[in-house]
Amino acid sequence: MKKFFDEVFSVVISVVIALVIFWVVRTYFFYPFRVDGDSMANTMIDGDRFVLSLTDDIDQSDIVVFPAPDGSGDEYVKRIIGVPGDTIEYEDDVLYINDEAIDEPYLDSIKEDYFERFPDDSTFTNDFTLEEITGETTVPEGMYFVLGDNREVSHDSRYFGFIDAESVEGTTHFRYWPFSDFGSVQ
């Protein structure tokens, strides 16, 4: 009988340790995330599943998850365009950060789709400056300026302004579903 209880105790301890490890990893390192919406198409499609890293440093062009600024309880997925100290301008479909033209290869696919549907349009992203949108000439300390890759439908910093760096829940660089798109995301 003692042997039976020793076996049960061993199994219970193993399960408890596994659950604690799972909880620590999910709470402090990463967790699965499901995309809801089309604001990041074609980079991320509605229903795609990603690993959200809770420990990465945040850099320009990283894809981040944060609570919707309207307090709706939704989570937004957007791309970091501006970090503290940056000036931002869009002119003739070219992004300028600190007066330097920035290549955005992640937009190639969605731009191609857009111009097939609207061949008479000449720009995918309307012209703007950071000051026109936010009243600020640079991104303030502790804030980010974000845009969705699907500029046609994305509700992003062009509408709600900066996001607080503290509100960022994590970054995502790895898709695990669908399996046909398994791997890193740029």
N, C-alpha and C positions, 0 to 999 in steps of 0.2 A: 504494500500500500504506500509506503514511504517513497518508493521509486516512482510510482504514478504521480504523486504530488510534486516530486522534484521535476518531473517532465513537464507537468502543467505550469509550474512556477517558471521554468526555463522558457517556455513558449510565451507566457504572459510578459515576462521581462523583455524578450526579444521584440514583441509587438509594441510595447511601450517605448522602447528605445527607437524603433523604426518610426513611430508616430512623432516623437520629439524631434528627430532628425528632419523629417518631412516638414514639420511646423517651422523649425528654425530656417531651413532653406527657403521655404515659401514666404516667410515673413521678412527675412533680411537679405536675400540674394536674388531670387527670381520667382516668377509665377506665370502661368499660362494666361494669355489674353486673346480675346476674340474681337475682330474688327466688326463694327456695326456702322454701315454707311458707305458712301462712295467718295468722300472728300479726299481720300488718298489714292484713288484709282489713277493710273493703272499699277502703281507700285504695290498697293494693298487693296484687295477687293473685299467687299462685304462678305463676311463669313470666314475669311482667312484667320488662321490661328498662329500666334507668335509666342515666343518666350520674351517676357518683359524683364529686363535686368534692373534691379533696384540699386546697384552699386556703381554703375559706370559714370565717369565724368561726362558732362554734357558739352558737346561741341557743335559748331555750326554744321548744318545739314543733317544732324541726328534726327531720328524720328522718335517723338516723345508722346507719352500718355499723361493727361492731366484732367482734372474735373472741369466740366463745362463752366465757364465764367458766369452763366446766368443762374447758377444754383439749381438747375433742373435735376441733378443727380446723374446726368449722363457723363460719360468719359469721352474726351476728344483725343484723336490721334492726329498729330500735325508734325511738320518738319520745322526744325529750328532754322530760321533765316538770319536773325540778328541776335547777337549776344551783347552784354554791356559794353558801351563805348562805340558801337557800330553806328555808322550812318547808312541809311537804306534808301534806294531809289529804284523804281522800275521805269525804263524808258525804251520805247520801241521794242518791247518784248525781251529786253535784256535786264537782268538783275545787276545792280551796282551796289557793292558793299564797300564803304570807305573809298568811293570813287573808282573802284576796280571792278571791271566786268567779271561776273562769275558764271562759269559754265554750269548748267543744270541738266546733265544727261538723264536724270531720272524723269524729266518731263518729255523726253523724245516721243515715247509711245503715245501718251495722252494727247500731245500736240498733234501728232499725225492723225489720230482719230478725230480730233476737233476740226482740223482744217479739211478733212474729207467731208464732214457734215456741213461746214460753213466755209466754202471755198472763197467767198468774197471778203471774209474777215482778214485783217492783216496782222492782228495781234491776239495772242492767247491770254496774256495777263495785261489788264489795263494799266496805263501809266499812273504812278503815284510816287510821292515822297513820304518819308517817315513823318516829316513835320505836318504835311497835309492831313495825315490820318490821326496822329496822336498829339500834335502840338509840340512835340519834342524834336530836337535836331539829332539826338543820339539815343540809343537804347540805354535807359537808366540802369544803375547798379541793381543787381538782384532781380532783373526782369529779362524776358526774352520776347522776341517778335517771331511769330509762327505763321506759316502758310500751309494749306493743304495742297498736295500735288495736283489735284483736280480743281484748278483755279476757278473754273466755271461755276461750280456748285459749293465750294468750300466756305464754311462760316469760320473765319479765322481772324487774325489780328487786324485785318483791314476793317473788320466790323466791331470787334470788342477790345482792340488795343493790345497792350502788352499782357503777358502772363507772368505771374510771380514765380521765380525760380523755385521757391519752396513748395509750390503746388505740383511740380512735376513728380509724377509717381514712378517713372522709370523710362528707360530707353529700350528700343527693340531693334535687333539686328538679325534675328533668326526666325524664319517661318518653318513651322512643322506641319501645317495643313493648309491646302491640300498637298498630298505627297508629290504631285506632279511639279510643284513649285518649292519643294523642300530645299532649304538652304539659307544662305545669308541674303539680307535685303540691303540695298544701297539707298 
